[in-house]
């Protein structure tokens, strides 16, 4: 049986922390970013963690076993 392949686009969008959480960037920082306030842009620029309800689906996409 062939090896399982990771979803490469998802691998580029997320990072796995040492504790097994998945870090991701916020949305809404594309071409409409200059129209937002500085406070909004500062908060959206920070990384956040993937929601627990999405974890199983993302783990399947990246072939990562949770610790």
C-alpha positions in Angstrom: 0.0 0.0 0.0 1.4 3.4 -0.9 2.3 6.0 1.7 -0.3 8.5 2.8 0.3 12.0 1.4 -0.1 15.2 3.4 -2.1 18.0 2.0 0.7 20.3 1.0 -1.4 23.5 0.9 -2.4 22.8 4.5 1.2 22.1 5.5 2.1 25.6 4.3 -0.7 27.3 6.2 -0.3 25.7 9.7 2.5 24.9 12.2 2.4 22.2 14.9 3.6 23.3 18.3 5.6 21.2 20.7 2.4 20.4 22.7 0.5 19.3 19.6 -1.6 22.4 19.1 -2.0 23.8 15.6 -1.0 27.4 15.0 -2.5 29.4 12.1 -2.7 33.0 10.9 -5.9 35.1 11.0 -8.0 35.9 8.0 -8.9 39.3 6.7 -5.3 40.6 6.2 -5.4 40.6 2.4 -6.0 43.4 0.0 -8.5 45.3 2.2 -6.1 45.5 5.2 -5.3 49.3 4.7 -9.0 50.1 5.3 -8.8 48.5 8.8 -7.8 50.3 11.9 -4.2 49.9 13.3 -5.6 48.0 16.3 -7.4 45.6 14.0 -4.3 45.0 11.9 -2.1 44.5 15.0 -4.5 41.8 16.4 -5.0 40.1 13.0 -1.2 39.9 12.4 -0.7 37.7 15.4 -0.9 33.9 15.2 -3.7 32.0 16.9 -4.5 28.4 17.5 -6.9 26.2 15.6 -10.2 25.5 17.2 -10.5 22.0 18.9 -13.5 21.1 16.8 -11.3 21.5 13.6 -8.3 19.5 15.0 -9.3 16.0 13.8 -10.0 17.2 10.3 -6.7 19.1 10.1 -4.7 16.2 11.6 -6.1 13.9 8.8 -5.1 16.4 6.2 -1.5 16.7 7.5 -1.1 13.0 8.6 -0.1 14.0 12.1 -0.8 12.0 15.1 -1.7 14.0 18.2 0.4 13.5 21.3 
